[in-house]
Amino acid sequence: MTADGTSDNRLDSFPVRAQVPTRWADNDMYGHLNNAVYYQLFDTVINGWLAERVGGSPADAQIQGVVAESSCRFLAEVGFPDPVIVGLRVERLGTSSVTYALGLFRDETEPVLAALGRWVHVYVDAKARRSVPIPPQIRAALTTLLATDGTSQSTEQA
C-alpha cells in the first residue's frame, strides 16, 4: 500500500510484464479496445505465463485453474494501434484458489495505466470438476508473483 492507502499500481509493481500489440479487429464501434479484449489479454497473459513456468498446456492438465471471478476497472482509453503492456502479480494465494491483479498499460515513453483487472482461478480436477489443492509446482510458481507491497496474502483457505 502507498502512504495514501491505495495499492501501488505502477508498472514496476507487477513482476510479470508482457508486451502485446493491439489489432484493428480489437476496436469496437467507438474506436477503442472492446471490453471483451481486456479479458482476453488477461487470460492470455496468465495462462501463457503458467504454461511457460510450469510446462504444458493448461487445457490438457489433469488439474485446471478455472475462472471463478473476474473484473476490470477501465481508467484510460486504448485502441489500435496502441501497443500495451499487461502486468501480472498474485494478490492472494489460498489452498485451492489464487487471486491475480493485472494492470494494462498503454506502452508509451511513460506507461499509462489504462485498466486494472482482478482474476480468480479455482483449481479443479478436470474430470470430477471439484475443487482440489493447487498442485505444488504451480504453487511454487505462483509464490514468485506474490505482491510485495504489503497487500498480498498467502493463506491456507480456498
Buried (B, 14 or more C-beta within 10 A) or exposed (E): EEEEEEBBBBBEBBBBBBEBEBEEEBBEEEEBBBEEBBBEBBBEBBBBBBBEBBEEEBEEBEBBBBEBEBEBEBBEEBBBEBBBBBBBBBBBBBBBBBBBBBBBBBBEEEBBBBBBBBBBBBBBEEEEEEBBBBBEEBBEBBEEBBBEBEBBEEEEEE
